[in-house]
Amino acid sequence: MSEGDTAEPRRGSPFQGSGQVLAPVLSFPVAQKQVAFDRAELQTILSVYGRKVVEGEWRDYAIDFLVDKAVFSIYRRSSEVPLYRVEKDPRLARKQGAYSVVVASGLILKRGNDLSAVLRVIDKPLRVVSN
């Protein structure tokens, strides 16, 4: 193009003569994959949770799927902070274990790669106490 030439739309363009310029297509960020509990893991967690609900110890729960970990929070009452958090962090699978049970203060009670073994720390069977 020389200095005297003006940009003209090509023939057959839908915007020919309208003076409109097409905006570039915006690219949206790719959704990051979230960490989640699979069906077997949820079944294991919910079986422990169900027993404790029947016993009257727990009343509510919440599940959070984050980018780096999945969290199952257990509440005594829904207005309180969670008593326990069962966390799945795949980055720790080779080091300390992908699963952990954390109390409200942040203390990790148990960590490991076997979810049912990790959950035993909060699902202790009742014992008969004799005098």
Z-matrix of the N, CA and C atoms (Angstrom, degrees):
N
C 1 1.436
C 2 1.505 1 109.34
N 3 1.291 2 115.43 1 137.77
C 4 1.461 3 119.73 2 176.38
C 5 1.519 4 109.08 3 -96.62
N 6 1.317 5 116.60 4 178.03
C 7 1.462 6 121.16 5 -176.00
C 8 1.523 7 112.82 6 -63.58
N 9 1.279 8 118.43 7 -32.93
C 10 1.454 9 121.78 8 -176.69
C 11 1.515 10 114.26 9 -83.77
N 12 1.332 11 116.80 10 -15.28
C 13 1.462 12 119.87 11 -178.20
C 14 1.527 13 110.74 12 -77.75
N 15 1.302 14 115.13 13 145.90
C 16 1.463 15 120.74 14 174.81
C 17 1.515 16 107.79 15 -114.73
N 18 1.313 17 115.33 16 153.79
C 19 1.458 18 119.70 17 -179.90
C 20 1.513 19 108.47 18 -76.82
N 21 1.287 20 116.41 19 122.24
C 22 1.460 21 122.39 20 179.22
C 23 1.518 22 108.47 21 -114.03
N 24 1.316 23 118.31 22 140.62
C 25 1.453 24 118.89 23 175.34
C 26 1.523 25 110.59 24 -65.92
N 27 1.310 26 115.78 25 150.98
C 28 1.453 27 119.73 26 178.41
C 29 1.508 28 110.11 27 -66.56
N 30 1.308 29 115.37 28 156.07
C 31 1.459 30 119.63 29 177.08
C 32 1.519 31 109.09 30 -66.49
N 33 1.291 32 115.58 31 142.42
C 34 1.444 33 121.02 32 179.73
C 35 1.525 34 112.72 33 86.29
N 36 1.335 35 117.38 34 0.22
C 37 1.450 36 120.65 35 178.23
C 38 1.519 37 110.00 36 -73.25
N 39 1.332 38 119.95 37 138.65
C 40 1.455 39 121.21 38 -179.60
C 41 1.519 40 112.54 39 -65.52
N 42 1.327 41 117.44 40 -19.68
C 43 1.461 42 120.36 41 -179.26
C 44 1.533 43 111.82 42 -104.40
N 45 1.299 44 117.86 43 21.25
C 46 1.452 45 121.64 44 -176.25
C 47 1.523 46 109.81 45 -63.63
N 48 1.295 47 115.35 46 123.62
C 49 1.446 48 120.78 47 177.12
C 50 1.523 49 113.72 48 80.12
N 51 1.325 50 119.60 49 -3.19
C 52 1.462 51 120.17 50 -178.24
C 53 1.520 52 111.82 51 -87.97
N 54 1.306 53 118.26 52 -16.11
C 55 1.454 54 121.44 53 179.02
C 56 1.531 55 113.02 54 78.13
N 57 1.331 56 117.64 55 6.23
C 58 1.461 57 119.90 56 -178.69
C 59 1.521 58 110.04 57 -85.85
N 60 1.292 59 115.28 58 147.08
C 61 1.452 60 121.96 59 178.18
C 62 1.527 61 107.36 60 -116.22
N 63 1.313 62 115.85 61 133.58
C 64 1.458 63 120.06 62 178.89
C 65 1.520 64 110.38 63 -73.63
N 66 1.334 65 115.81 64 135.84
C 67 1.461 66 120.92 65 177.13
C 68 1.527 67 109.12 66 -82.40
N 69 1.313 68 117.53 67 149.07
C 70 1.466 69 119.22 68 177.74
C 71 1.530 70 110.07 69 -66.86
N 72 1.314 71 115.03 70 150.88
C 73 1.460 72 120.84 71 179.35
C 74 1.522 73 108.40 72 -72.16
N 75 1.325 74 115.84 73 129.26
C 76 1.459 75 120.29 74 179.47
C 77 1.522 76 109.33 75 -79.40
N 78 1.289 77 115.81 76 137.89
C 79 1.464 78 118.95 77 176.35
C 80 1.526 79 108.07 78 -100.14
N 81 1.309 80 116.36 79 130.02
C 82 1.451 81 121.83 80 179.81
C 83 1.518 82 108.96 81 -92.03
N 84 1.327 83 116.59 82 146.95
C 85 1.470 84 117.80 83 179.76
C 86 1.526 85 110.50 84 -65.03
N 87 1.300 86 114.91 85 146.28
C 88 1.455 87 120.52 86 178.86
C 89 1.523 88 108.15 87 -70.58
N 90 1.319 89 116.05 88 133.28
C 91 1.455 90 119.86 89 -179.90
C 92 1.521 91 109.66 90 -63.25
N 93 1.333 92 115.00 91 132.37
C 94 1.452 93 119.29 92 179.39
C 95 1.520 94 109.48 93 -77.74
N 96 1.295 95 115.53 94 143.12
C 97 1.451 96 120.55 95 -179.63
C 98 1.527 97 109.46 96 -73.34
N 99 1.325 98 115.73 97 134.28
C 100 1.447 99 121.29 98 -179.93
C 101 1.523 100 110.08 99 -95.46
N 102 1.312 101 115.60 100 151.32
C 103 1.459 102 121.20 101 173.25
C 104 1.520 103 106.90 102 -85.27
N 105 1.315 104 117.16 103 135.59
C 106 1.468 105 121.09 104 -178.24
C 107 1.524 106 109.53 105 -141.00
N 108 1.326 107 114.75 106 160.53
C 109 1.454 108 120.89 107 172.25
C 110 1.515 109 108.20 108 -82.38
N 111 1.335 110 117.40 109 138.60
C 112 1.457 111 118.73 110 174.76
C 113 1.531 112 109.22 111 -84.69
N 114 1.306 113 116.63 112 178.79
C 115 1.467 114 121.94 113 -174.43
C 116 1.532 115 111.96 114 -60.94
N 117 1.315 116 117.42 115 -43.67
C 118 1.469 117 120.64 116 -178.61
C 119 1.531 118 111.24 117 -65.81
N 120 1.332 119 116.01 118 -40.38
C 121 1.465 120 119.43 119 178.57
C 122 1.527 121 111.01 120 -64.47
N 123 1.331 122 116.68 121 -44.76
C 124 1.460 123 119.69 122 178.63
C 125 1.526 124 111.34 123 -63.75
N 126 1.308 125 117.29 124 -37.41
C 127 1.461 126 120.41 125 178.61
C 128 1.532 127 110.24 126 -63.56
N 129 1.316 128 117.64 127 -41.12
C 130 1.459 129 121.55 128 178.50
C 131 1.524 130 110.87 129 -64.60
N 132 1.326 131 116.68 130 -46.07
C 133 1.467 132 120.93 131 -179.26
C 134 1.528 133 110.48 132 -65.81
N 135 1.324 134 117.04 133 -44.55
C 136 1.461 135 120.28 134 -177.19
C 137 1.529 136 112.82 135 -70.32
N 138 1.313 137 118.11 136 -25.08
C 139 1.468 138 118.80 137 176.36
C 140 1.529 139 110.32 138 -69.55
N 141 1.332 140 117.05 139 -40.95
C 142 1.469 141 120.68 140 175.11
C 143 1.526 142 109.43 141 -65.81
N 144 1.321 143 116.63 142 -45.09
C 145 1.463 144 121.03 143 -179.73
C 146 1.531 145 110.55 144 -60.41
N 147 1.315 146 117.83 145 -43.38
C 148 1.458 147 122.03 146 -179.41
C 149 1.518 148 112.40 147 -61.50
N 150 1.343 149 117.13 148 -41.57
C 151 1.464 150 119.89 149 177.96
C 152 1.522 151 111.52 150 -62.90
N 153 1.321 152 116.86 151 -40.60
C 154 1.467 153 120.91 152 -179.61
C 155 1.530 154 111.64 153 -71.19
N 156 1.316 155 117.96 154 -30.93
C 157 1.466 156 120.98 155 175.67
C 158 1.527 157 109.59 156 -67.47
N 159 1.324 158 116.47 157 -42.93
C 160 1.465 159 120.52 158 178.59
C 161 1.530 160 110.45 159 -62.11
N 162 1.324 161 117.11 160 -37.14
C 163 1.462 162 121.12 161 178.19
C 164 1.528 163 112.09 162 -74.25
N 165 1.329 164 117.84 163 -11.49
C 166 1.461 165 121.75 164 178.30
C 167 1.517 166 114.85 165 86.93
N 168 1.328 167 118.38 166 10.23
C 169 1.459 168 121.00 167 -178.03
C 170 1.534 169 112.82 168 -83.15
N 171 1.315 170 116.58 169 -39.48
C 172 1.457 171 121.44 170 -177.29
C 173 1.515 172 109.91 171 -118.19
N 174 1.344 173 115.81 172 153.04
C 175 1.455 174 118.86 173 -178.30
C 176 1.524 175 114.84 174 -132.40
N 177 1.304 176 118.44 175 -20.26
C 178 1.461 177 119.47 176 -174.18
C 179 1.525 178 109.92 177 -147.72
N 180 1.324 179 115.69 178 160.02
C 181 1.460 180 120.65 179 176.41
C 182 1.520 181 109.80 180 -147.99
N 183 1.316 182 115.62 181 165.16
C 184 1.469 183 122.64 182 175.86
C 185 1.523 184 107.66 183 -143.82
N 186 1.323 185 115.62 184 146.71
C 187 1.466 186 120.95 185 177.86
C 188 1.519 187 107.87 186 -122.50
N 189 1.314 188 116.14 187 129.23
C 190 1.465 189 122.31 188 177.39
C 191 1.517 190 108.73 189 -122.53
N 192 1.322 191 115.81 190 128.67
C 193 1.460 192 121.76 191 175.14
C 194 1.514 193 107.42 192 -109.46
N 195 1.312 194 116.75 193 107.82
C 196 1.451 195 123.02 194 -177.88
C 197 1.522 196 109.78 195 -104.92
N 198 1.308 197 116.29 196 176.91
C 199 1.457 198 120.62 197 -179.41
C 200 1.532 199 110.44 198 -68.96
N 201 1.325 200 117.90 199 -39.42
C 202 1.457 201 120.24 200 -175.01
C 203 1.523 202 114.50 201 -101.60
N 204 1.351 203 118.66 202 -17.69
C 205 1.461 204 119.77 203 179.51
C 206 1.519 205 111.21 204 -159.43
N 207 1.329 206 114.94 205 162.41
C 208 1.460 207 122.26 206 174.97
C 209 1.527 208 107.15 207 -111.77
N 210 1.346 209 116.41 208 140.11
C 211 1.459 210 120.60 209 -174.92
C 212 1.522 211 109.51 210 -130.83
N 213 1.335 212 116.52 211 129.52
C 214 1.465 213 123.81 212 172.81
C 215 1.519 214 105.52 213 -110.81
N 216 1.341 215 117.20 214 109.17
C 217 1.462 216 122.34 215 -177.50
C 218 1.519 217 109.72 216 -97.79
N 219 1.329 218 116.31 217 136.65
C 220 1.459 219 122.58 218 -178.08
C 221 1.526 220 108.89 219 -115.04
N 222 1.343 221 115.86 220 129.78
C 223 1.459 222 121.96 221 -176.28
C 224 1.522 223 111.34 222 -118.67
N 225 1.315 224 116.30 223 146.23
C 226 1.465 225 120.80 224 169.50
C 227 1.523 226 108.65 225 -78.76
N 228 1.329 227 116.19 226 -44.68
C 229 1.461 228 123.07 227 172.14
C 230 1.516 229 106.98 228 -133.41
N 231 1.315 230 116.81 229 149.98
C 232 1.464 231 119.75 230 -174.73
C 233 1.521 232 112.78 231 -68.46
N 234 1.325 233 118.60 232 -17.39
C 235 1.460 234 120.53 233 -178.61
C 236 1.525 235 112.86 234 -88.52
N 237 1.309 236 117.83 235 -2.04
C 238 1.457 237 121.51 236 -177.22
C 239 1.526 238 111.48 237 -100.62
N 240 1.318 239 115.39 238 177.71
C 241 1.469 240 120.84 239 171.02
C 242 1.527 241 107.64 240 -78.12
N 243 1.310 242 118.73 241 156.16
C 244 1.471 243 119.09 242 -178.51
C 245 1.533 244 112.06 243 -65.62
N 246 1.333 245 115.09 244 139.31
C 247 1.470 246 120.19 245 174.60
C 248 1.517 247 110.35 246 -67.88
N 249 1.335 248 114.82 247 -46.75
C 250 1.463 249 121.87 248 -178.60
C 251 1.516 250 109.16 249 -135.08
N 252 1.342 251 114.72 250 153.00
C 253 1.457 252 121.81 251 171.09
C 254 1.526 253 107.33 252 -128.11
N 255 1.312 254 116.26 253 124.87
C 256 1.461 255 121.46 254 173.60
C 257 1.520 256 105.26 255 -97.48
N 258 1.323 257 116.42 256 116.20
C 259 1.462 258 121.35 257 -174.10
C 260 1.518 259 110.74 258 -114.34
N 261 1.331 260 114.05 259 141.74
C 262 1.463 261 121.25 260 174.23
C 263 1.526 262 107.06 261 -118.77
N 264 1.315 263 116.07 262 115.24
C 265 1.461 264 121.99 263 -179.84
C 266 1.531 265 108.09 264 -126.05
N 267 1.334 266 117.98 265 98.27
C 268 1.472 267 120.72 266 -176.17
C 269 1.526 268 114.39 267 -60.61
N 270 1.333 269 117.77 268 -23.13
C 271 1.466 270 119.46 269 179.85
C 272 1.520 271 112.19 270 -65.53
N 273 1.346 272 116.74 271 -25.22
C 274 1.460 273 120.43 272 -178.62
C 275 1.522 274 113.39 273 -94.82
N 276 1.325 275 117.93 274 6.10
C 277 1.468 276 121.67 275 -174.44
C 278 1.527 277 112.41 276 -58.83
N 279 1.294 278 118.72 277 -39.58
C 280 1.467 279 121.09 278 -177.77
C 281 1.525 280 112.54 279 -86.66
N 282 1.310 281 117.57 280 -18.04
C 283 1.462 282 120.47 281 -177.06
C 284 1.523 283 111.68 282 -92.91
N 285 1.344 284 115.51 283 -73.07
C 286 1.463 285 120.00 284 -173.62
C 287 1.512 286 112.99 285 -112.63
N 288 1.290 287 117.48 286 -10.88
C 289 1.461 288 121.76 287 -177.27
C 290 1.515 289 110.21 288 115.74
N 291 1.316 290 116.34 289 142.62
C 292 1.457 291 121.45 290 -174.83
C 293 1.521 292 112.63 291 -73.99
N 294 1.330 293 118.39 292 -24.93
C 295 1.460 294 121.67 293 -174.69
C 296 1.520 295 110.65 294 -106.89
N 297 1.333 296 115.40 295 144.56
C 298 1.452 297 120.15 296 175.25
C 299 1.513 298 109.61 297 -150.11
N 300 1.336 299 115.69 298 152.24
C 301 1.457 300 123.12 299 174.44
C 302 1.522 301 106.34 300 -113.01
N 303 1.346 302 115.38 301 123.42
C 304 1.455 303 122.05 302 -175.45
C 305 1.525 304 108.82 303 -120.63
N 306 1.338 305 117.41 304 134.93
C 307 1.468 306 121.00 305 176.79
C 308 1.521 307 109.31 306 -86.76
N 309 1.347 308 116.21 307 173.42
C 310 1.460 309 122.15 308 -174.88
C 311 1.530 310 112.83 309 -58.76
N 312 1.323 311 117.54 310 -31.40
C 313 1.467 312 120.58 311 -178.88
C 314 1.528 313 112.91 312 -77.43
N 315 1.326 314 117.86 313 -9.68
C 316 1.455 315 121.72 314 -179.63
C 317 1.519 316 113.93 315 101.69
N 318 1.317 317 117.19 316 -4.50
C 319 1.452 318 121.90 317 178.87
C 320 1.527 319 110.15 318 -71.51
N 321 1.326 320 116.49 319 130.70
C 322 1.461 321 121.42 320 178.23
C 323 1.525 322 107.98 321 -86.29
N 324 1.344 323 115.96 322 115.94
C 325 1.464 324 120.35 323 -179.01
C 326 1.522 325 112.07 324 -75.87
N 327 1.323 326 116.08 325 -43.23
C 328 1.466 327 120.20 326 -177.62
C 329 1.516 328 108.68 327 -155.17
N 330 1.325 329 114.87 328 147.64
C 331 1.457 330 121.22 329 179.04
C 332 1.516 331 108.46 330 -141.24
N 333 1.341 332 115.88 331 144.54
C 334 1.459 333 118.81 332 178.64
C 335 1.512 334 111.87 333 178.18
N 336 1.339 335 115.66 334 -178.99
C 337 1.464 336 121.29 335 179.94
C 338 1.521 337 112.83 336 -95.88
N 339 1.335 338 118.15 337 -12.46
C 340 1.460 339 122.15 338 178.82
C 341 1.527 340 108.30 339 -102.76
N 342 1.339 341 116.95 340 111.54
C 343 1.460 342 121.47 341 -175.04
C 344 1.519 343 112.46 342 -62.42
N 345 1.313 344 117.92 343 -42.16
C 346 1.467 345 119.86 344 -178.32
C 347 1.534 346 111.30 345 -65.63
N 348 1.321 347 117.71 346 -35.13
C 349 1.464 348 120.87 347 176.65
C 350 1.518 349 111.08 348 -68.89
N 351 1.315 350 117.16 349 -37.92
C 352 1.460 351 121.27 350 179.08
C 353 1.525 352 110.39 351 -68.24
N 354 1.326 353 117.70 352 -37.28
C 355 1.459 354 121.11 353 -178.41
C 356 1.530 355 112.99 354 -73.21
N 357 1.325 356 117.82 355 -16.56
C 358 1.468 357 120.18 356 179.38
C 359 1.519 358 112.24 357 -62.55
N 360 1.321 359 117.69 358 -22.36
C 361 1.458 360 120.68 359 -179.84
C 362 1.540 361 111.21 360 -67.16
N 363 1.332 362 118.44 361 -27.86
C 364 1.470 363 121.00 362 178.13
C 365 1.513 364 112.31 363 -106.03
N 366 1.321 365 118.05 364 -4.20
C 367 1.456 366 121.87 365 -179.43
C 368 1.524 367 109.98 366 -119.16
N 369 1.320 368 115.16 367 56.12
C 370 1.461 369 119.36 368 179.41
C 371 1.520 370 109.23 369 -75.93
N 372 1.316 371 117.67 370 133.92
C 373 1.474 372 119.18 371 179.69
C 374 1.525 373 110.88 372 -68.39
N 375 1.334 374 114.55 373 151.53
C 376 1.455 375 120.25 374 178.70
C 377 1.526 376 109.25 375 -73.33
N 378 1.330 377 116.33 376 144.42
C 379 1.458 378 121.45 377 178.76
C 380 1.520 379 109.39 378 -117.66
N 381 1.298 380 115.88 379 148.72
C 382 1.457 381 121.08 380 175.92
C 383 1.514 382 108.27 381 -81.74
N 384 1.312 383 116.04 382 127.13
C 385 1.458 384 121.35 383 179.42
C 386 1.512 385 107.68 384 -102.63
N 387 1.313 386 116.30 385 125.17
C 388 1.477 387 119.57 386 179.21
C 389 1.527 388 109.53 387 -115.30
N 390 1.299 389 114.92 388 150.80
C 391 1.471 390 119.78 389 179.58
C 392 1.491 391 111.31 390 -93.86
